[in-house]
Amino acid sequence: MSRPAAAPPVIGIREPGALDLVQTLLRQGLTVRIRVSGSSMRPLLQGDELVEVAPLGQAIPCLGDILFVRSRQDSPIIHRLIWQRSRNGRTQLLTKGDACLGFDGFIPAEQVLGRIERIFPADQTKILLRSSPLVRLRALLIVSRVLLAHALRKLRAGNWQKKCGKPSSAQ
């Protein structure tokens, strides 16, 4: 009779050296569970849930994915992928917390440590993020709403016209 697979270890990410340890484990292809703190991903993540972070490997993250990132300030962030671009042959990603007003700014794809695959809320139910069509649709709707709101703000502020050039005059 086979035994069920052991659950991945739970790591307190704010402990000294924990981020380096998690990064090492993910680079070795292991999945890690991390306890969430903060409110930047509300209402999906309230804080104190466990999330299962899987290594990306060679996979390319999709818009709407929730990523575990090492920020420029060397701190861990769990935010949603909003946009991707390529500059000078390097992929850069734009992330944002669902409850945050602003974007995190573009970061090199190398700073992504993993993708959130499962959420374990306090009531011990399990939410599979990539296999549920409704969860995936919700993620894409969030990304669409954020991008549309951003475009509307730029349009209202007149920044859209500055980036696209002056409109041609009718003759």
Backbone bond lengths (Angstrom), bond angles and torsions (degrees), N, CA, C in turn:
res aa  C-N    CA-C-N  psi(-1)  N-CA   C-N-CA  omega(-1)  CA-C   N-CA-C  phi
1 M - - - 1.442 - - 1.523 108.42 -
2 S 1.317 117.69 126.50 1.459 120.17 -177.00 1.524 110.54 -83.83
3 R 1.316 114.51 146.01 1.452 120.46 178.12 1.522 109.23 -86.69
4 P 1.351 117.18 147.07 1.464 118.60 176.67 1.521 110.32 -64.07
5 A 1.314 115.49 151.06 1.459 120.42 -179.81 1.520 109.66 -62.78
6 A 1.311 115.59 140.40 1.461 120.48 179.63 1.517 109.71 -68.82
7 A 1.335 115.67 143.20 1.458 120.65 178.08 1.525 109.03 -67.68
8 P 1.343 116.26 146.38 1.464 118.67 176.85 1.530 110.16 -61.09
9 P 1.336 117.78 154.63 1.464 119.35 179.41 1.527 111.36 -66.88
10 V 1.341 116.44 147.44 1.464 122.21 175.47 1.516 107.29 -97.38
11 I 1.322 115.76 127.90 1.458 120.83 -176.54 1.522 109.12 -120.54
12 G 1.328 117.20 131.88 1.465 122.14 172.46 1.514 107.76 -77.81
13 I 1.302 117.12 105.43 1.458 122.69 -168.33 1.520 113.12 -67.82
14 R 1.314 118.28 -19.69 1.472 121.04 -179.00 1.535 112.98 -85.25
15 E 1.316 116.99 -5.16 1.460 120.61 178.71 1.533 109.47 -69.64
16 P 1.332 117.62 146.95 1.472 119.95 178.42 1.530 111.17 -57.29
17 G 1.310 116.20 130.68 1.456 121.48 178.47 1.512 114.81 80.98
18 A 1.332 117.63 -5.96 1.464 120.00 -176.31 1.529 111.90 -66.22
19 L 1.321 117.64 -40.21 1.465 120.34 -179.07 1.529 110.54 -62.39
20 D 1.321 116.88 -40.82 1.476 120.21 177.31 1.526 110.98 -64.76
21 L 1.332 115.97 -39.74 1.466 120.11 178.47 1.526 111.03 -64.02
22 V 1.325 116.79 -46.18 1.466 120.80 179.35 1.520 109.96 -61.31
23 Q 1.321 116.94 -43.50 1.458 120.51 179.39 1.524 110.63 -60.52
24 T 1.315 117.52 -42.42 1.470 121.80 178.65 1.525 110.86 -62.85
25 L 1.333 116.72 -46.07 1.467 120.41 -180.00 1.532 111.18 -62.11
26 L 1.324 117.14 -43.67 1.468 120.32 179.89 1.529 111.14 -65.56
27 R 1.308 117.74 -39.33 1.470 120.53 178.59 1.525 112.01 -66.38
28 Q 1.340 116.58 -23.09 1.461 120.68 175.98 1.521 111.70 -85.61
29 G 1.353 116.40 2.78 1.461 120.21 177.05 1.516 114.45 88.59
30 L 1.319 117.91 10.13 1.461 121.56 -179.28 1.530 111.17 -91.46
31 T 1.317 115.59 150.09 1.457 122.36 175.27 1.518 108.35 -94.15
32 V 1.338 116.05 142.29 1.460 121.55 -175.77 1.526 109.02 -130.26
33 R 1.335 116.46 144.50 1.468 121.15 172.96 1.519 109.14 -103.85
34 I 1.327 114.05 134.72 1.464 121.25 -177.09 1.524 108.32 -127.16
35 R 1.322 116.08 139.91 1.464 120.55 174.97 1.527 108.30 -84.22
36 V 1.337 115.49 129.44 1.455 122.19 -176.64 1.521 109.64 -83.33
37 S 1.326 116.00 140.38 1.455 121.22 170.10 1.526 107.23 -131.19
38 G 1.301 116.57 157.92 1.460 120.10 179.63 1.513 111.71 94.72
39 S 1.318 115.09 174.20 1.466 120.78 -174.49 1.522 113.30 -127.14
40 S 1.317 118.26 13.60 1.465 120.36 -174.95 1.524 113.94 -68.68
41 M 1.325 118.41 -17.84 1.467 120.93 -179.26 1.531 112.47 -109.92
42 R 1.330 116.99 20.53 1.477 119.71 176.67 1.508 109.15 -64.89
43 P 1.281 120.09 146.90 1.446 129.38 4.60 1.531 113.81 -88.94
44 L 1.330 118.59 -6.40 1.463 119.97 -177.93 1.530 111.44 -62.73
45 L 1.318 116.40 -47.30 1.462 121.65 178.32 1.522 108.18 -116.94
46 Q 1.315 116.23 117.75 1.462 121.47 -177.55 1.529 111.77 -89.59
47 G 1.293 117.19 -20.20 1.463 123.08 -172.80 1.514 108.14 110.99
48 D 1.301 116.63 142.25 1.456 125.67 179.74 1.531 113.82 79.62
49 E 1.331 118.88 2.75 1.463 120.28 172.23 1.528 108.68 -79.00
50 L 1.302 114.40 163.72 1.457 120.63 169.02 1.519 107.30 -99.45
51 V 1.325 116.20 138.52 1.458 120.46 173.07 1.520 107.58 -121.73
52 E 1.309 114.89 144.99 1.459 120.51 177.74 1.520 107.79 -99.66
53 V 1.318 115.27 118.86 1.464 122.17 -178.82 1.515 107.98 -102.38
54 A 1.320 115.23 123.47 1.470 120.98 178.48 1.526 108.78 -108.75
55 P 1.319 116.60 146.05 1.467 119.00 177.80 1.521 110.61 -66.51
56 L 1.321 115.89 145.84 1.463 120.05 177.08 1.516 111.62 -78.08
57 G 1.316 116.69 -34.05 1.459 119.27 -174.83 1.512 109.30 62.77
58 Q 1.309 116.90 -128.56 1.461 121.42 178.92 1.527 112.28 -93.31
59 A 1.342 116.96 0.26 1.464 120.59 -178.08 1.522 110.42 -68.23
60 I 1.307 114.87 148.74 1.456 121.71 177.17 1.521 107.24 -99.52
61 P 1.338 117.95 126.76 1.467 118.80 179.74 1.525 110.82 -66.76
62 C 1.320 115.69 149.99 1.466 122.41 -180.00 1.528 109.72 -101.17
63 L 1.325 116.01 151.96 1.459 119.83 174.37 1.518 108.66 -55.50
64 G 1.323 116.36 134.16 1.454 121.23 -178.49 1.514 113.59 97.16
65 D 1.338 118.32 -17.47 1.459 120.59 177.25 1.525 109.83 -63.56
66 I 1.315 115.84 148.47 1.459 121.01 174.44 1.517 106.60 -98.63
67 L 1.324 115.07 121.58 1.458 121.00 -172.43 1.522 111.41 -111.14
68 F 1.311 114.92 149.55 1.458 122.41 172.07 1.513 106.03 -101.58
69 V 1.338 116.28 116.76 1.460 122.23 -168.94 1.525 110.13 -124.92
70 R 1.314 114.85 145.65 1.474 121.11 169.27 1.529 105.59 -93.46
71 S 1.339 116.61 112.87 1.464 121.11 -174.47 1.525 111.29 -72.40
72 R 1.323 114.60 172.33 1.468 120.02 177.18 1.523 111.35 -62.10
73 Q 1.342 116.21 -28.00 1.465 121.31 179.50 1.533 111.24 -87.32
74 D 1.328 116.27 10.35 1.468 122.91 177.53 1.527 112.29 65.45
75 S 1.320 116.58 34.01 1.459 119.98 176.26 1.530 108.78 -118.96
76 P 1.335 117.35 156.43 1.465 120.29 -178.84 1.526 111.28 -79.94
77 I 1.331 115.41 139.06 1.465 121.49 177.68 1.529 107.75 -134.25
78 I 1.322 115.17 138.59 1.463 121.19 171.71 1.518 105.92 -117.98
79 H 1.348 116.13 104.65 1.460 121.98 -178.53 1.523 110.17 -139.68
80 R 1.323 115.20 166.81 1.461 122.77 -176.34 1.531 110.66 -87.87
81 L 1.338 116.42 140.35 1.459 122.19 175.80 1.522 108.92 -76.24
82 I 1.321 115.44 121.77 1.460 121.85 -176.83 1.531 111.79 -104.15
83 W 1.333 117.77 -35.99 1.463 120.59 -175.20 1.518 109.84 -157.15
84 Q 1.329 116.72 155.87 1.464 123.04 175.40 1.517 108.35 -130.96
85 R 1.320 115.52 147.31 1.466 119.63 173.24 1.520 108.46 -148.46
86 S 1.313 114.23 163.76 1.458 120.16 177.60 1.523 108.06 -119.26
87 R 1.307 116.02 125.93 1.466 122.49 178.22 1.522 108.11 -129.67
88 N 1.320 115.78 126.30 1.465 121.33 179.42 1.522 112.01 52.36
89 G 1.329 116.19 38.06 1.459 121.19 177.92 1.516 114.59 77.55
90 R 1.321 117.84 5.62 1.471 121.41 179.90 1.525 109.33 -115.17
91 T 1.324 115.45 137.51 1.456 120.61 178.61 1.521 109.57 -82.03
92 Q 1.336 115.04 133.12 1.459 121.78 176.51 1.522 107.94 -122.21
93 L 1.324 115.65 143.36 1.453 121.48 -176.54 1.524 110.30 -119.54
94 L 1.319 115.41 142.25 1.460 122.02 176.16 1.522 107.43 -109.34
95 T 1.323 116.86 122.28 1.457 121.43 -179.12 1.523 109.63 -119.97
96 K 1.337 113.70 163.54 1.460 120.18 -178.80 1.514 108.31 -160.76
97 G 1.317 116.55 140.65 1.450 120.92 172.04 1.516 109.14 -75.89
98 D 1.331 118.04 141.70 1.467 120.94 -178.04 1.529 112.05 -57.70
99 A 1.330 117.55 -32.31 1.460 121.47 -177.49 1.527 112.60 -96.01
100 C 1.320 118.06 0.78 1.467 121.44 -178.33 1.523 110.70 -90.12
101 L 1.320 115.78 147.95 1.459 119.79 177.29 1.520 111.55 -79.41
102 G 1.317 117.21 -39.35 1.455 120.76 -175.61 1.514 113.34 -103.76
103 F 1.324 113.82 166.75 1.458 121.67 176.61 1.529 109.17 -84.70
104 D 1.337 115.85 161.28 1.458 120.54 177.65 1.526 111.70 -79.25
105 G 1.298 117.79 -15.68 1.455 121.54 -173.01 1.518 109.21 94.06
106 F 1.320 116.48 158.21 1.456 120.14 -179.09 1.526 109.89 -71.26
107 I 1.320 115.38 135.29 1.461 122.02 178.47 1.524 108.32 -125.51
108 P 1.320 117.34 150.40 1.471 119.44 176.01 1.525 110.44 -63.87
109 A 1.304 116.44 142.06 1.465 121.17 -179.59 1.527 111.67 -58.25
110 E 1.319 117.98 -24.59 1.461 121.59 -179.87 1.531 112.12 -65.28
111 Q 1.321 117.57 -19.00 1.465 120.87 -178.89 1.530 112.06 -82.47
112 V 1.329 117.01 -7.52 1.467 120.21 175.72 1.521 107.89 -78.01
113 L 1.322 115.62 122.08 1.456 120.42 -178.82 1.522 111.93 -91.54
114 G 1.337 116.88 -31.74 1.458 120.09 -178.83 1.514 111.68 -174.84
115 R 1.328 114.25 179.84 1.463 122.02 -179.38 1.524 108.02 -119.05
116 I 1.325 116.33 139.18 1.458 120.93 177.08 1.527 107.09 -75.00
117 E 1.332 115.58 120.04 1.462 121.12 -177.77 1.524 112.23 -101.48
118 R 1.324 117.04 -34.73 1.468 121.50 -177.13 1.514 109.34 -141.43
119 I 1.326 114.48 151.04 1.460 121.78 174.25 1.519 106.74 -120.92
120 F 1.314 115.75 133.88 1.460 122.08 176.68 1.527 108.03 -115.27
121 P 1.343 117.37 91.28 1.467 119.91 179.75 1.529 111.27 -64.03
122 A 1.321 115.47 170.31 1.467 121.00 -176.82 1.530 111.71 -59.37
123 D 1.357 118.45 -27.52 1.465 120.01 -178.70 1.530 112.55 -80.80
124 Q 1.341 116.65 8.29 1.459 123.76 174.23 1.534 114.69 70.95
125 T 1.335 118.12 9.29 1.460 118.24 171.37 1.517 107.66 -76.69
126 K 1.299 116.52 166.97 1.457 120.28 -178.27 1.525 108.26 -122.54
127 I 1.323 116.69 134.87 1.459 122.00 176.68 1.520 107.50 -114.12
128 L 1.318 116.33 117.57 1.464 121.46 176.29 1.518 107.71 -90.47
129 L 1.323 116.97 119.14 1.457 119.99 -172.92 1.518 114.16 -80.56
130 R 1.294 119.21 -38.40 1.464 119.92 -172.45 1.518 113.65 -92.34
131 S 1.323 118.19 -15.62 1.460 118.59 -176.22 1.521 113.03 -99.20
132 S 1.315 118.23 -7.87 1.452 121.05 -178.80 1.529 110.31 -98.15
133 P 1.335 117.87 117.88 1.463 119.69 -179.58 1.527 112.28 -61.89
134 L 1.317 118.45 -34.07 1.464 120.20 -179.80 1.525 111.76 -69.09
135 V 1.317 117.04 -39.95 1.461 120.27 177.59 1.517 109.64 -66.17
136 R 1.324 117.28 -40.85 1.469 122.12 178.99 1.534 110.30 -64.01
137 L 1.342 117.15 -42.78 1.464 121.19 177.85 1.522 110.14 -62.25
138 R 1.327 117.13 -42.29 1.463 120.46 178.68 1.525 110.70 -60.55
139 A 1.321 117.11 -41.84 1.461 121.13 179.44 1.520 111.06 -62.28
140 L 1.318 116.46 -43.67 1.467 119.81 -179.76 1.529 111.42 -68.58
141 L 1.328 117.47 -34.35 1.467 120.26 175.55 1.522 111.13 -66.05
142 I 1.325 117.35 -38.37 1.464 120.55 177.04 1.520 110.39 -63.03
143 V 1.330 116.78 -45.62 1.465 120.58 179.00 1.527 110.10 -61.33
144 S 1.325 117.49 -44.92 1.471 121.06 -179.98 1.515 111.11 -61.12
145 R 1.334 116.41 -43.12 1.471 120.36 -179.69 1.524 110.71 -63.33
146 V 1.321 117.12 -43.01 1.464 121.21 -179.36 1.521 110.55 -63.84
147 L 1.325 117.17 -46.65 1.460 120.39 -178.69 1.519 111.54 -65.93
148 L 1.322 118.23 -39.86 1.455 121.61 178.09 1.528 110.93 -65.43
149 A 1.319 117.74 -44.26 1.461 121.20 178.68 1.520 110.89 -62.08
150 H 1.324 116.64 -40.56 1.464 121.04 178.57 1.534 110.63 -63.97
151 A 1.321 116.78 -44.56 1.468 120.45 179.29 1.529 110.81 -63.76
152 L 1.309 117.67 -40.21 1.468 120.67 178.91 1.525 111.44 -65.74
153 R 1.325 117.52 -40.27 1.471 119.94 177.23 1.515 110.85 -61.94
154 K 1.322 117.22 -42.87 1.468 120.61 178.90 1.523 110.92 -64.99
155 L 1.321 116.45 -39.70 1.458 120.90 179.93 1.524 110.43 -63.57
156 R 1.329 116.00 -44.85 1.465 120.51 179.48 1.520 111.97 -65.96
157 A 1.313 117.13 -34.97 1.460 121.05 -178.17 1.524 112.20 -80.68
158 G 1.305 118.19 -7.65 1.456 121.24 -179.96 1.516 112.97 84.42
159 N 1.338 117.72 0.02 1.462 120.59 -179.39 1.519 112.00 -70.16
160 W 1.307 117.10 -25.70 1.469 120.43 -178.66 1.524 109.75 -61.80
161 Q 1.316 115.37 -45.53 1.456 120.43 -178.12 1.527 110.60 -64.31
162 K 1.338 117.26 -37.54 1.468 120.42 -179.38 1.516 111.12 -64.21
163 K 1.328 117.17 -39.56 1.471 119.82 -178.14 1.531 111.42 -74.80
164 C 1.313 116.44 -35.48 1.460 120.18 -175.03 1.523 112.21 -90.75
165 G 1.282 119.13 -3.53 1.464 121.70 -177.28 1.509 110.65 90.36
166 K 1.270 115.76 169.20 1.466 120.79 -178.92 1.515 109.85 -75.11
167 P 1.340 116.52 143.56 1.457 118.09 177.64 1.527 110.27 -66.87
168 S 1.325 114.12 145.51 1.458 117.03 179.41 1.518 109.46 -73.68
169 S 1.300 116.10 144.70 1.473 119.69 -178.60 1.523 109.34 -83.06
170 A 1.309 114.42 144.74 1.480 120.19 179.76 1.511 108.47 -76.78
171 Q 1.306 117.17 140.49 1.457 121.18 -179.66 1.489 111.81 -113.81
